[in-house]
Amino acid sequence: MTGRQRCGLGLIITSFIIWACILLLPFTELAGAEQVMWGGVIYGISYGVFFLGIVLLGKEMWAKIKAGTRRIFRRGSKQNPPQS
């Protein structure tokens, strides 16, 4: 893994951490409208950081991550269909 790809992976992980900060907003002393505004700002920043990370990773590495994620969340087995 190159330095550029490590940086991209680090940015993707950082984007999830930034996104998780939205869960802390209800516990702040901000007014409701301010919480909504900050939630949008935090979401926008995490979205931008995520896609910057994808660009730095490159197509090949992103394809490997997607394939691994699909393998984890795949439902059932296609080899043994249910019998009726």
TIRO-2110 file (N, C-alpha, C; in Angstrom, 1 decimal):
// TIRO-2110
0.9, -1.2, 0.0, N, 1, A
0.0, 0.0, 0.0, CA, 1, A
0.9, 1.2, 0.0, C, 1, A
0.7, 2.1, -0.9, N, 2, A
1.5, 3.3, -1.0, CA, 2, A
1.1, 4.4, 0.0, C, 2, A
1.9, 5.4, 0.2, N, 3, A
1.6, 6.4, 1.1, CA, 3, A
0.3, 7.2, 0.8, C, 3, A
0.1, 7.4, -0.5, N, 4, A
-1.1, 8.0, -1.0, CA, 4, A
-2.4, 7.2, -0.6, C, 4, A
-2.3, 5.9, -0.7, N, 5, A
-3.4, 5.0, -0.4, CA, 5, A
-3.6, 5.0, 1.1, C, 5, A
-2.5, 5.0, 1.9, N, 6, A
-2.7, 5.0, 3.4, CA, 6, A
-3.3, 6.3, 3.8, C, 6, A
-3.0, 7.4, 3.2, N, 7, A
-3.6, 8.7, 3.5, CA, 7, A
-5.1, 8.7, 3.1, C, 7, A
-5.4, 8.1, 2.0, N, 8, A
-6.8, 7.9, 1.6, CA, 8, A
-7.6, 7.1, 2.6, C, 8, A
-7.0, 6.0, 3.0, N, 9, A
-7.7, 5.1, 4.0, CA, 9, A
-7.9, 5.8, 5.3, C, 9, A
-6.9, 6.6, 5.7, N, 10, A
-7.0, 7.4, 6.9, CA, 10, A
-8.0, 8.4, 6.8, C, 10, A
-8.2, 9.1, 5.7, N, 11, A
-9.3, 10.1, 5.5, CA, 11, A
-10.7, 9.4, 5.6, C, 11, A
-10.8, 8.2, 5.0, N, 12, A
-12.1, 7.5, 5.1, CA, 12, A
-12.4, 7.2, 6.5, C, 12, A
-11.5, 6.7, 7.3, N, 13, A
-11.7, 6.4, 8.7, CA, 13, A
-12.0, 7.7, 9.5, C, 13, A
-11.3, 8.7, 9.2, N, 14, A
-11.6, 10.0, 9.8, CA, 14, A
-13.0, 10.5, 9.5, C, 14, A
-13.4, 10.3, 8.3, N, 15, A
-14.8, 10.8, 7.9, CA, 15, A
-15.8, 10.1, 8.7, C, 15, A
-15.6, 8.8, 9.1, N, 16, A
-16.6, 8.1, 9.9, CA, 16, A
-16.6, 8.7, 11.4, C, 16, A
-15.4, 9.0, 11.8, N, 17, A
-15.3, 9.6, 13.2, CA, 17, A
-16.0, 11.0, 13.2, C, 17, A
-15.7, 11.8, 12.1, N, 18, A
-16.4, 13.1, 12.0, CA, 18, A
-17.9, 12.9, 12.0, C, 18, A
-18.4, 11.9, 11.2, N, 19, A
-19.8, 11.7, 11.1, CA, 19, A
-20.4, 11.3, 12.5, C, 19, A
-19.7, 10.5, 13.2, N, 20, A
-20.1, 10.1, 14.5, CA, 20, A
-20.3, 11.2, 15.5, C, 20, A
-19.6, 12.3, 15.3, N, 21, A
-19.8, 13.5, 16.1, CA, 21, A
-21.2, 14.1, 16.1, C, 21, A
-21.9, 13.8, 15.0, N, 22, A
-23.3, 14.2, 14.9, CA, 22, A
-24.1, 13.7, 16.1, C, 22, A
-23.7, 12.5, 16.6, N, 23, A
-24.5, 11.9, 17.7, CA, 23, A
-24.3, 12.6, 19.0, C, 23, A
-23.3, 13.5, 19.1, N, 24, A
-23.0, 14.3, 20.3, CA, 24, A
-23.9, 15.6, 20.4, C, 24, A
-24.4, 16.0, 19.2, N, 25, A
-25.1, 17.3, 19.2, CA, 25, A
-26.3, 17.4, 20.2, C, 25, A
-27.1, 16.3, 20.4, N, 26, A
-28.2, 16.5, 21.3, CA, 26, A
-27.8, 16.8, 22.8, C, 26, A
-26.5, 16.5, 23.1, N, 27, A
-26.0, 16.8, 24.4, CA, 27, A
-25.3, 18.1, 24.6, C, 27, A
-25.4, 18.9, 23.6, N, 28, A
-24.8, 20.3, 23.6, CA, 28, A
-25.8, 21.3, 24.1, C, 28, A
-25.4, 22.5, 24.4, N, 29, A
-26.3, 23.5, 24.9, CA, 29, A
-26.8, 24.4, 23.8, C, 29, A
-26.6, 23.9, 22.5, N, 30, A
-27.1, 24.7, 21.4, CA, 30, A
-28.6, 24.7, 21.2, C, 30, A
-29.1, 25.7, 20.7, N, 31, A
-30.6, 25.7, 20.4, CA, 31, A
-30.9, 24.7, 19.3, C, 31, A
-32.1, 24.4, 19.1, N, 32, A
-32.5, 23.4, 18.1, CA, 32, A
-32.1, 23.7, 16.7, C, 32, A
-32.3, 25.0, 16.3, N, 33, A
-31.9, 25.4, 14.9, CA, 33, A
-30.4, 25.3, 14.8, C, 33, A
-29.6, 25.7, 15.8, N, 34, A
-28.2, 25.6, 15.7, CA, 34, A
-27.7, 24.2, 15.6, C, 34, A
-28.4, 23.3, 16.3, N, 35, A
-28.0, 21.8, 16.3, CA, 35, A
-28.2, 21.3, 14.8, C, 35, A
-29.3, 21.7, 14.2, N, 36, A
-29.6, 21.3, 12.8, CA, 36, A
-28.5, 21.8, 11.9, C, 36, A
-28.2, 23.1, 12.1, N, 37, A
-27.2, 23.7, 11.2, CA, 37, A
-25.8, 23.0, 11.4, C, 37, A
-25.4, 22.8, 12.6, N, 38, A
-24.1, 22.1, 12.9, CA, 38, A
-24.1, 20.7, 12.4, C, 38, A
-25.3, 20.0, 12.5, N, 39, A
-25.4, 18.7, 12.0, CA, 39, A
-25.2, 18.6, 10.5, C, 39, A
-25.7, 19.6, 9.7, N, 40, A
-25.5, 19.7, 8.3, CA, 40, A
-24.1, 20.0, 8.0, C, 40, A
-23.4, 20.9, 8.7, N, 41, A
-22.0, 21.2, 8.5, CA, 41, A
-21.1, 20.0, 8.8, C, 41, A
-21.4, 19.3, 9.8, N, 42, A
-20.6, 18.1, 10.2, CA, 42, A
-20.8, 17.0, 9.1, C, 42, A
-22.0, 16.8, 8.7, N, 43, A
-22.3, 15.8, 7.6, CA, 43, A
-21.6, 16.2, 6.3, C, 43, A
-21.7, 17.5, 5.9, N, 44, A
-21.0, 17.9, 4.7, CA, 44, A
-19.5, 17.7, 4.8, C, 44, A
-18.9, 18.1, 5.9, N, 45, A
-17.4, 17.9, 6.0, CA, 45, A
-17.1, 16.4, 6.0, C, 45, A
-17.8, 15.5, 6.6, N, 46, A
-17.5, 14.1, 6.6, CA, 46, A
-17.7, 13.6, 5.2, C, 46, A
-18.7, 14.0, 4.5, N, 47, A
-18.9, 13.6, 3.1, CA, 47, A
-17.7, 14.0, 2.2, C, 47, A
-17.3, 15.2, 2.3, N, 48, A
-16.1, 15.7, 1.5, CA, 48, A
-14.9, 15.0, 1.9, C, 48, A
-14.6, 14.7, 3.1, N, 49, A
-13.4, 14.0, 3.6, CA, 49, A
-13.5, 12.6, 3.0, C, 49, A
-14.7, 11.9, 3.1, N, 50, A
-14.8, 10.6, 2.6, CA, 50, A
-14.5, 10.5, 1.1, C, 50, A
-15.0, 11.4, 0.3, N, 51, A
-14.8, 11.3, -1.1, CA, 51, A
-13.3, 11.7, -1.5, C, 51, A
-12.7, 12.6, -0.7, N, 52, A
-11.3, 12.9, -0.9, CA, 52, A
-10.5, 11.6, -0.7, C, 52, A
-10.9, 10.9, 0.4, N, 53, A
-10.2, 9.6, 0.7, CA, 53, A
-10.3, 8.6, -0.5, C, 53, A
-11.5, 8.5, -1.1, N, 54, A
-11.7, 7.6, -2.2, CA, 54, A
-10.8, 8.0, -3.4, C, 54, A
-10.7, 9.3, -3.6, N, 55, A
-9.9, 9.7, -4.7, CA, 55, A
-8.4, 9.3, -4.5, C, 55, A
-8.0, 9.5, -3.2, N, 56, A
-6.6, 9.2, -2.9, CA, 56, A
-6.3, 7.7, -3.0, C, 56, A
-7.4, 6.9, -2.6, N, 57, A
-7.2, 5.4, -2.7, CA, 57, A
-7.0, 4.9, -4.1, C, 57, A
-7.8, 5.4, -5.0, N, 58, A
-7.7, 4.9, -6.4, CA, 58, A
-8.8, 3.9, -6.6, C, 58, A
-9.1, 3.7, -7.9, N, 59, A
-10.2, 2.8, -8.3, CA, 59, A
-9.9, 1.3, -7.9, C, 59, A
-8.7, 0.9, -8.0, N, 60, A
-8.4, -0.5, -7.7, CA, 60, A
-8.6, -0.9, -6.2, C, 60, A
-8.1, 0.0, -5.4, N, 61, A
-8.2, -0.3, -3.9, CA, 61, A
-9.7, -0.1, -3.5, C, 61, A
-10.4, 0.9, -4.0, N, 62, A
-11.8, 1.1, -3.7, CA, 62, A
-12.6, -0.1, -4.1, C, 62, A
-12.3, -0.7, -5.2, N, 63, A
-13.0, -1.9, -5.7, CA, 63, A
-12.8, -3.0, -4.7, C, 63, A
-11.6, -3.2, -4.2, N, 64, A
-11.3, -4.2, -3.2, CA, 64, A
-12.1, -4.0, -1.9, C, 64, A
-12.2, -2.8, -1.5, N, 65, A
-13.0, -2.5, -0.3, CA, 65, A
-14.4, -2.7, -0.5, C, 65, A
-15.0, -2.3, -1.6, N, 66, A
-16.4, -2.6, -1.9, CA, 66, A
-16.7, -4.1, -2.0, C, 66, A
-15.8, -4.8, -2.6, N, 67, A
-16.0, -6.3, -2.7, CA, 67, A
-16.0, -6.9, -1.3, C, 67, A
-15.1, -6.5, -0.5, N, 68, A
-15.0, -7.0, 0.9, CA, 68, A
-16.2, -6.7, 1.7, C, 68, A
-16.7, -5.5, 1.5, N, 69, A
-17.9, -5.1, 2.2, CA, 69, A
-19.1, -5.9, 1.8, C, 69, A
-19.2, -6.1, 0.5, N, 70, A
-20.4, -6.9, 0.0, CA, 70, A
-20.3, -8.3, 0.5, C, 70, A
-19.1, -8.8, 0.6, N, 71, A
-18.9, -10.2, 1.1, CA, 71, A
-19.4, -10.3, 2.5, C, 71, A
-19.1, -9.3, 3.3, N, 72, A
-19.5, -9.3, 4.7, CA, 72, A
-21.1, -9.2, 4.9, C, 72, A
-21.7, -8.3, 4.1, N, 73, A
-23.1, -8.1, 4.2, CA, 73, A
-24.0, -8.9, 3.3, C, 73, A
-23.4, -9.9, 2.6, N, 74, A
-24.2, -10.7, 1.7, CA, 74, A
-25.2, -11.6, 2.6, C, 74, A
-26.4, -11.7, 2.1, N, 75, A
-27.4, -12.5, 2.8, CA, 75, A
-27.5, -13.9, 2.2, C, 75, A
-27.5, -14.8, 3.1, N, 76, A
-27.7, -16.2, 2.7, CA, 76, A
-26.6, -16.7, 1.8, C, 76, A
-26.7, -18.0, 1.4, N, 77, A
-25.8, -18.6, 0.5, CA, 77, A
-26.5, -19.0, -0.8, C, 77, A
-25.9, -18.7, -1.9, N, 78, A
-26.4, -19.0, -3.2, CA, 78, A
-26.2, -20.4, -3.6, C, 78, A
-25.3, -21.1, -2.8, N, 79, A
-25.0, -22.5, -3.2, CA, 79, A
-26.1, -23.5, -2.7, C, 79, A
-26.8, -23.2, -1.6, N, 80, A
-27.8, -24.1, -1.1, CA, 80, A
-29.1, -23.3, -1.0, C, 80, A
-29.9, -23.2, -2.1, N, 81, A
-31.2, -22.6, -2.0, CA, 81, A
-32.2, -23.3, -1.1, C, 81, A
-33.1, -22.6, -0.4, N, 82, A
-34.0, -23.3, 0.5, CA, 82, A
-34.9, -24.3, -0.3, C, 82, A
-35.2, -25.4, 0.4, N, 83, A
-36.1, -26.5, -0.2, CA, 83, A
-37.5, -26.3, 0.3, C, 83, A
-38.5, -26.4, -0.5, N, 84, A
-39.9, -26.3, 0.0, CA, 84, A
-40.6, -27.6, 0.1, C, 84, A
END
